[in-house]
């Protein structure tokens, strides 16, 4: 599991966000697509541990993290729900 996933997995806040994401995906019939997007992101973070640590760092400004997600989106073509979620 990537550093970002480990850091966030035990957080009650993360659990709330995950529940909201699940509800949104279910309502939009996009669960499989968003799940695939998240698998891509997890694999990317496993292969690029420095990026995962950077994204997990609470000191890094959100705008810098959004720029990384935007760059990843160029390759992955994330679903709109995924991209909105990542940009929170």
C-alpha positions in Angstrom: 0.0 0.0 0.0 1.3 3.4 -0.9 2.4 6.0 1.7 -0.6 8.2 0.9 -3.1 5.4 1.4 -1.5 4.3 4.7 -1.5 7.9 6.0 -5.2 8.4 5.1 -6.6 4.9 5.8 -7.1 5.3 9.5 -8.5 8.8 9.5 -12.2 9.4 10.4 -12.1 12.3 8.0 -11.0 10.1 5.2 -13.8 7.6 6.0 -16.3 10.4 5.6 -14.8 11.5 2.3 -14.8 7.9 1.1 -18.5 7.5 2.0 -19.4 10.7 0.1 -17.4 9.5 -2.9 -19.1 6.1 -2.9 -22.5 7.8 -2.7 -21.7 10.2 -5.6 -20.3 7.4 -7.7 -23.3 5.2 -7.1 -25.7 8.0 -8.0 -23.8 8.8 -11.2 -23.3 5.1 -12.1 -19.6 5.7 -12.2 -18.3 3.4 -9.5 -16.3 1.1 -11.8 -14.7 4.1 -13.6 -13.7 5.9 -10.5 -12.5 2.7 -8.9 -10.3 2.1 -11.9 -9.0 5.7 -11.6 -8.1 5.2 -8.0 -6.3 1.9 -8.8 -4.3 3.9 -11.4 -3.4 6.5 -8.8 -2.5 3.8 -6.2 -0.2 2.1 -8.7 1.4 5.4 -9.7 2.1 6.2 -6.0 3.6 2.7 -5.4 5.9 3.3 -8.4 6.7 6.9 -7.4 7.1 6.9 -3.6 8.5 10.4 -3.5 5.3 11.7 -5.2 3.2 9.7 -2.7 5.1 11.2 0.2 4.7 14.7 -1.3 1.0 14.2 -1.7 0.6 12.9 1.9 2.5 15.8 3.4 0.1 18.2 5.1 2.6 21.1 4.7 2.5 21.0 0.9 0.0 23.5 -0.4 -3.2 22.2 -2.0 -2.5 24.0 -5.2 0.8 22.1 -5.7 -1.1 18.8 -5.2 -3.8 19.8 -7.6 -1.1 20.5 -10.2 0.2 17.0 -9.8 -3.3 15.6 -10.2 -3.8 17.7 -13.3 -0.6 16.3 -14.8 -1.6 12.8 -14.0 -5.0 13.4 -15.5 -3.3 14.1 -18.9 -2.2 10.5 -18.9 -5.0 8.8 -17.0 -8.0 10.7 -18.3 -9.7 10.6 -14.9 -13.5 10.7 -14.6 -14.9 14.1 -13.6 -15.9 12.7 -10.2 -12.4 11.5 -9.6 -10.8 14.7 -10.5 -13.2 16.7 -8.4 -12.6 14.4 -5.5 -8.8 14.7 -5.8 -9.0 18.5 -6.0 -10.8 18.8 -2.7 
